[in-house]
Amino acid sequence: MADCRLYLCTPPALDPAEFADQLAQALDGGDVACVQLRLKDVDDDTVRRAVDALRPISQSRGVAFILNDRPDLAAETGCDGVHVGQSDWPYAKARKAVGADAIVGVTCHDSRHLAMEAAEAGADYVAFGAFYPTTTKPSHYRPEPDLLQWWSEMMEVPCVAIGGITPENCTPLVKAGADFICVVTAVWNHPEGPGAGVKAFNSAIGAAAG
């Protein structure tokens, strides 16, 4: 079984100056593969300011910093890549915007067909979900863990599991072959702080993989 790692997504609304400390705590709490900045209903300058405040915190720790939805701003602001949904920029246009060396991930919901298309086009990872109920980004898609198992046996392109994942319910997803577990609430709202949230996930992932 390949090592599964944590993929952090930011809350949809944040104050960059205040959130910077939370992000540092999270990344200092244990292993994190990447951070995705996902802000809802904000203008471009707000995104730029957030990137400027948060990107260095990730990159200085060797953690990839990815922007959601906006390949153009990702390229402009020095992000390591972009994540696009099915209703955002098409993969080819996103790749052209960020360049050959950047990370491009694609949301594929519960669709083997969409994931195969994305992988064959050159996506660096595909994301499946939501595996569990979530209030962060509600989804009527509800794939089963066997989708991850099928993907990991068929394809070399990494897969990300997303949606309502906690340290308590991540085990089936890790065991099924998820390369990354994407989380929001379970880290940022952890009662002992985001560092403790990351530590709890690292322990749970390690136990599941063991």
Secondary structure as UniProt FT lines:
FT   STRAND          5..9
FT   HELIX           16..27
FT   TURN            28..29
FT   STRAND          34..37
FT   HELIX           44..59
FT   TURN            60..62
FT   STRAND          64..68
FT   HELIX           71..76
FT   TURN            77..78
FT   STRAND          81..84
FT   TURN            86..87
FT   HELIX           91..98
FT   TURN            100..101
FT   STRAND          103..107
FT   TURN            109..110
FT   HELIX           112..121
FT   STRAND          125..129
FT   HELIX           145..154
FT   STRAND          159..162
FT   TURN            167..169
FT   HELIX           171..176
FT   STRAND          180..183
FT   HELIX           185..188
FT   TURN            191..192
FT   HELIX           194..209
//
